[in-house]
């Protein structure tokens, strides 16, 4: 069990760590075992821009070309919600989070300026 290359981010849950990579999708470390979520056919998208923890310990996954997904890592990464976000293709997204009932994206960050989509 080897760690993947090009790790971008990591989220820590109770007994596991979820890693995102630029070109190889998600990986899970659980009890010293590394598992490719893509190869196990649980979440097939490989081009990940970023991940962040969502409500109820779900994960928000922004992909390079396929939009934003909310998945449940406790239920084999089942997709809870999927949002097609054409306006984000080609944008440099720095952060995604929830604010009340909205999903907020910070993109193309330049000090003292912001863009809302």
matplotlib code that plots the C-alpha trace (Angstrom):
import matplotlib.pyplot as plt

x = [0.0, 1.7, 0.6, -0.4, 1.7, 0.5, -1.6, -3.5, -5.5, -6.5, -9.5, -9.4, -12.5, -12.9, -10.9, -9.8, -8.1, -9.4, -6.8, -7.4, -4.9, -4.7, -5.0, -5.7, -8.9, -9.5, -7.7, -8.6, -6.2, -7.9, -5.9, -2.7, -4.3, -4.4, -7.3, -8.0, -11.6, -11.4, -10.2, -12.7, -15.4, -16.9, -16.2, -15.0, -13.9, -10.1, -9.5, -10.1, -9.7, -10.4, -12.3, -13.8, -15.8, -19.6, -22.6, -23.1, -19.4, -20.1, -17.4, -17.7, -15.6, -15.0, -13.8, -12.0, -14.7, -17.7, -19.0, -19.4, -20.3, -21.4, -20.6, -21.0, -17.7, -19.4, -21.6, -19.1, -18.8, -22.4, -23.3, -25.8, -25.9, -24.3, -24.2, -23.2, -21.2, -20.2, -19.2, -16.4, -14.7, -11.2, -11.5, -8.9, -11.1, -9.3, -12.0, -15.6, -17.8, -21.4, -22.9, -26.5, -28.2, -25.6, -22.4, -19.8, -16.8, -13.8, -12.2, -9.5, -8.4, -6.7, -6.3, -9.2, -11.3, -13.6, -15.9, -19.3, -20.8]
y = [0.0, 3.1, 6.7, 8.4, 11.1, 14.6, 14.8, 18.1, 18.0, 15.8, 15.5, 13.7, 11.8, 9.5, 6.6, 7.5, 10.1, 11.1, 12.4, 14.2, 14.1, 16.2, 13.4, 10.1, 10.9, 10.3, 7.9, 6.7, 5.7, 3.5, 1.4, 1.9, 0.6, 2.9, 2.5, 4.2, 5.3, 5.5, 1.9, 0.6, 2.2, 4.2, 7.7, 7.6, 11.1, 11.5, 15.2, 16.8, 20.5, 20.5, 18.8, 20.2, 18.8, 19.4, 19.1, 15.7, 14.7, 14.5, 15.7, 18.4, 17.5, 20.0, 18.2, 19.7, 19.1, 17.4, 19.9, 19.7, 16.6, 16.0, 12.5, 10.4, 8.7, 6.4, 5.0, 4.1, 7.7, 7.7, 10.9, 12.9, 15.9, 16.9, 20.4, 21.2, 24.4, 25.4, 28.9, 27.3, 25.5, 27.0, 29.1, 28.9, 27.9, 28.4, 27.5, 26.0, 26.1, 26.3, 29.5, 29.0, 27.4, 28.4, 26.9, 29.7, 29.6, 31.8, 32.0, 33.9, 35.4, 38.8, 40.8, 43.3, 41.9, 38.9, 37.3, 35.7, 33.0]
z = [0.0, -1.2, -0.9, -4.2, -5.8, -6.5, -3.2, -3.1, 0.1, 3.0, 5.2, 8.5, 9.8, 12.8, 11.6, 8.1, 6.0, 2.6, 0.1, -3.1, -6.0, -9.1, -11.6, -9.8, -7.9, -4.2, -1.9, 1.5, 4.3, 6.9, 9.5, 7.5, 4.3, 1.2, -1.1, -4.5, -4.5, -8.3, -8.7, -6.3, -8.5, -5.6, -7.1, -10.7, -11.3, -11.3, -12.0, -8.6, -8.0, -4.3, -1.5, 1.7, 4.5, 4.2, 6.5, 8.2, 7.5, 3.8, 1.4, -1.3, -4.3, -7.0, -10.2, -13.1, -15.7, -14.1, -11.6, -7.8, -6.0, -2.4, -1.4, 1.8, 2.7, 5.2, 2.4, -0.2, -1.5, -2.6, -4.5, -2.4, -4.7, -8.1, -9.4, -13.0, -12.7, -16.2, -15.0, -12.9, -15.8, -16.3, -13.1, -10.3, -7.3, -4.0, -1.5, -1.3, 1.8, 3.0, 4.2, 5.4, 2.5, -0.1, -1.4, -1.6, -4.0, -3.7, -7.2, -8.9, -5.6, -5.8, -2.5, -2.0, -4.8, -5.2, -7.8, -6.9, -9.1]

ax = plt.figure().add_subplot(projection="3d")
ax.plot(x, y, z, "-o")
ax.set_aspect("equal")
plt.show()
